[in-house]
Amino acid sequence: MDKTPEQITLGDVTVTRIKEYYGSVEITPGQFFPGSPDGSWDEHRDWLAPDFWNQETDECHSAIQSWLLRSEGRTILVDTGVGNHKDRPYAPVWSRRDTDYLDNLAAAGVRPEDVDIVVNTHLHVDHVGWNTQLDGRTWVPTFPNATYLMTRRDFEFWDPANEHKTVFGRGNQNVFEDSVTPVHQAGMTHLWDGSYRIDKNLWLSLAPGHTPGSSVLSLESGGDQALFVGDLVHTALQIVEPKTNSCFCEDPAESRATRHKLLGHAAENNALVFPAHFGGQGAAEVARNGSKFAIKEWAGFSRIS
């Protein structure tokens, strides 16, 4: 059986989906998205289930994955998932996991030393885990030749020394220490603010709300456009109900405004939207639907399972 991950081509850039995990995140839609309109999950059940919602258990389903981009001769990894063997006492679904992520990366033809750039769209537990791996008892950078791009705002917000209060409570405990500090102390991080140009095809911009330093990676090449939006959109319901936040958004009003702005940009420019956690076909084109949006077409990936 061929386990080579699928890829799509956007202009001069290829995009490959690197799976870490797909399944229940052990939280109900009402808990995960407490502001979702009454009846909205049932209204859209024909396409929310089973890719985003297990109706039998009433639990949300999510993908933990990276987007692997090849652009101008460089290999770029967007978000690094949960990681293996990480102690997450207040996020037990992600604690001490043992997945085949690096094997899946290898199936795409990429060794850890081949990665040139790691983009952490924000510094939550499920976006930075594979930044590091264990070497004996020490956390070391997984991608030894990479520059790790992080927003300065998120770096400062999640640094425990700054004692910022967060809606996440203690859910991010240990994350900064085992997945951020080791690469920073190794001199491998670049902390940016405002915007950051990677190459002629790719650039980063702040997209705050979910976290103070959440970011979006924009792609424009050969007439194609895409937005890699991290957790701006956690589930497909947030496209058709864009005022709906997850329970993990630090600034709810700012999160809604950022989501509406970027989905509007995607609709107006026919840009493919790549959220971090979409199961199913992973990404979608969107269209305006009054003050909301609709799913115009799913991406060309096979449904994840």
C-alpha positions in Angstrom: 0.0 0.0 0.0 1.3 3.4 -1.0 1.5 5.6 2.1 3.0 8.6 0.3 1.0 11.7 1.4 -1.1 13.5 -1.2 0.0 17.0 -2.3 -1.6 19.7 -4.3 0.1 22.4 -6.3 -0.7 26.1 -6.0 1.4 28.1 -8.5 5.0 27.3 -7.8 4.3 25.9 -4.4 3.4 22.3 -3.4 1.3 21.6 -0.3 1.4 18.2 1.4 -0.7 17.2 4.4 1.3 15.5 7.2 -1.0 13.7 9.6 -0.3 13.2 13.3 -3.7 12.3 14.7 -7.4 12.4 13.6 -10.3 11.6 15.9 -12.2 12.7 19.0 -10.8 15.6 21.1 -13.1 14.4 23.9 -15.2 17.6 24.1 -18.7 18.3 22.9 -19.7 21.0 20.4 -21.5 22.9 23.2 -18.3 22.9 25.3 -15.9 23.6 22.4 -18.0 26.2 20.7 -20.3 27.6 23.4 -21.5 30.5 21.3 -22.6 28.4 18.4 -26.2 29.2 17.5 -28.9 26.9 18.8 -29.6 24.1 16.5 -26.7 25.0 14.1 -24.9 21.6 14.5 -28.1 19.7 13.6 -28.9 22.1 10.8 -25.6 21.3 9.1 -25.2 17.7 10.2 -25.1 16.4 6.6 -21.5 17.8 6.2 -20.4 18.3 9.8 -20.8 14.6 10.5 -18.7 12.5 10.6 -15.6 14.6 9.6 -16.1 17.2 12.3 -18.7 15.7 14.7 -19.4 12.2 16.0 -23.2 12.4 16.5 -23.3 9.1 18.4 -20.9 10.3 21.2 -21.6 14.1 20.6 -17.9 14.8 20.5 -15.9 17.0 18.1 -13.4 15.4 15.8 -10.2 17.2 14.8 -7.1 16.6 12.8 -3.7 17.3 14.3 -1.5 17.8 11.2 1.2 20.0 9.6 1.1 21.6 6.2 4.3 20.9 4.4 5.2 23.5 1.8 7.9 23.5 -0.8 8.7 26.9 -2.2 11.7 28.4 -3.9 13.8 25.4 -3.1 13.0 25.5 0.6 11.0 23.1 2.8 8.6 24.8 5.2 6.5 23.1 7.9 3.4 25.0 9.1 2.6 24.0 12.8 4.1 21.0 14.4 1.2 19.3 16.3 1.3 17.7 19.7 4.6 15.8 19.7 5.5 12.5 21.4 6.1 11.9 25.1 5.1 15.4 26.2 3.7 15.6 29.8 0.3 17.5 29.5 -1.4 17.1 32.9 -4.1 19.6 32.1 -4.6 18.5 28.5 -4.8 14.7 28.9 -5.9 14.0 25.4 -2.5 15.2 24.2 -0.4 13.8 27.0 2.5 11.3 26.5 1.4 10.4 22.9 3.4 8.1 20.7 2.5 8.7 17.0 4.1 8.0 13.6 4.4 11.7 12.7 8.1 11.6 11.7 7.4 8.5 9.6 4.6 10.3 7.9 7.0 13.2 7.2 9.5 10.7 5.9 6.9 9.2 3.6 6.6 12.7 2.0 10.4 12.5 1.3 11.4 14.8 4.2 13.9 14.1 7.0 14.0 16.4 10.0 17.3 17.8 8.8 15.7 18.8 5.5 13.3 21.3 7.0 14.4 24.9 6.5 11.6 26.8 8.2 9.1 26.0 10.9 6.1 28.3 11.2 4.3 28.2 14.5 1.0 30.1 13.8 0.6 30.4 17.6 2.0 28.7 20.6 -0.8 26.4 21.8 0.0 22.9 22.9 -1.2 21.3 19.6 0.9 23.6 17.4 4.4 23.4 18.7 4.8 19.8 20.0 7.2 18.5 17.4 9.4 21.6 17.7 11.4 19.3 20.0 12.0 15.6 20.7 13.6 13.7 23.5 17.3 13.0 23.4 17.8 10.9 26.5 16.2 13.1 29.1 16.7 16.4 27.2 14.4 18.2 24.8 16.3 19.1 21.7 15.2 20.7 18.4 13.6 18.2 16.1 14.5 20.1 13.0 18.2 20.9 13.5 18.7 23.1 10.4 15.5 25.1 10.6 14.6 28.6 11.6 11.5 28.6 13.9 9.3 31.6 13.1 7.1 32.7 16.1 5.4 35.9 16.8 7.0 38.0 19.5 3.5 38.7 21.0 2.8 35.0 21.5 6.3 34.3 22.8 5.9 37.0 25.4 2.3 36.1 26.3 3.1 32.4 26.8 6.4 32.8 28.6 5.5 31.7 32.2 7.9 34.3 33.6 5.4 37.0 32.5 2.5 35.4 34.4 -0.2 36.4 31.9 -3.7 35.1 32.7 -5.3 33.0 29.9 -8.7 31.5 29.2 -6.7 28.3 28.6 -6.1 28.0 32.4 -3.3 25.5 32.9 -3.9 23.8 29.6 -0.6 25.0 28.1 1.4 23.9 31.2 4.9 22.7 30.3 4.5 23.7 26.6 6.8 26.7 26.7 9.4 24.9 28.7 9.7 21.7 26.5 8.7 23.0 23.1 9.6 26.6 22.8 12.5 27.4 25.2 14.9 24.6 23.8 14.8 26.0 20.3 15.0 29.6 21.5 18.0 28.8 23.7 19.6 27.1 20.7 19.4 30.4 18.8 17.0 28.9 16.2 14.0 31.2 16.7 13.1 34.4 14.8 10.6 36.4 16.7 8.6 38.7 14.4 5.9 41.3 14.7 3.6 43.0 12.2 4.5 40.9 9.1 7.3 38.8 7.8 8.1 37.9 4.2 9.4 34.3 3.7 9.9 34.5 0.0 8.2 35.8 -3.1 5.3 33.3 -2.6 4.8 33.4 1.1 4.4 35.9 3.9 3.2 36.0 7.5 0.8 38.5 9.1 -0.6 38.9 12.5 -4.2 37.7 12.9 -4.9 38.2 16.7 -7.8 37.1 18.8 -7.5 33.4 19.3 -4.2 34.3 21.0 -2.6 37.7 21.1 0.0 36.7 18.5 -1.9 34.4 16.3 -0.8 34.6 12.7 -1.8 33.6 9.2 0.5 32.5 6.4 -0.5 33.9 3.0 0.4 32.2 -0.3 0.2 33.8 -3.7 1.8 32.2 -6.7 0.9 31.8 -10.4 -2.6 33.2 -9.9 -3.4 30.9 -7.0 -4.0 32.1 -3.5 -4.3 30.4 -0.1 -4.4 31.2 3.6 -3.0 29.0 6.3 -5.1 30.3 9.2 -4.1 28.1 12.2 -7.0 28.2 14.7 -8.8 31.2 13.2 -11.2 28.4 12.1 -11.3 25.3 14.2 -14.3 23.6 12.7 -16.2 24.0 9.5 -19.2 25.4 11.4 -17.2 28.6 11.9 -17.3 29.3 8.2 -21.1 29.3 7.9 -21.4 30.8 11.4 -18.3 33.1 11.6 -19.3 34.8 14.9 -18.8 31.4 16.6 -15.6 31.3 18.6 -13.9 28.3 20.3 -13.7 28.3 24.1 -10.0 28.9 23.8 -10.1 32.3 22.1 -8.3 34.9 24.3 -10.1 37.9 22.9 -13.6 36.9 21.6 -14.4 40.2 19.9 -11.0 40.4 18.2 -11.2 36.8 17.1 -14.6 37.3 15.4 -13.4 40.4 13.7 -10.2 38.7 12.4 -12.1 35.6 11.2 -14.6 37.7 9.3 -11.9 39.8 7.7 -9.8 36.9 6.5 -12.8 34.8 5.3 -13.9 37.9 3.4 -10.5 38.2 1.8 -10.6 34.5 0.9 -14.1 34.8 -0.6 -13.1 37.9 -2.7 -9.8 36.4 -3.9 -10.8 32.8 -4.4 -8.2 31.8 -1.8 -8.1 28.3 -0.5 -8.5 28.3 3.3 -6.2 25.8 5.2 -7.2 25.6 8.9 -4.9 23.7 11.2 -7.4 21.1 12.4 -9.8 20.3 9.6 -10.4 16.6 9.1 -12.3 15.6 5.9 -10.6 17.1 2.9 -8.5 19.5 5.0 -9.2 22.9 3.3 -12.0 24.7 1.4 -12.8 27.5 -0.9 -15.4 29.9 0.6 -18.0 32.3 -0.8 -20.0 35.1 0.8 -23.5 34.4 2.0 -24.9 37.7 3.2 -23.0 38.6 6.4 -21.8 35.0 6.6 -20.0 32.6 4.4 -20.6 29.3 2.7 -18.3 26.4 1.7 -17.9 26.7 -2.1 -15.7 23.7 -2.7 -13.5 21.3 -0.7 -9.8 21.0 -1.4 -8.5 18.2 -3.6 -7.2 16.0 -0.7 -8.8 12.7 0.1 -10.9 12.6 3.3 -8.6 11.9 6.2 -9.3 8.9 8.4 
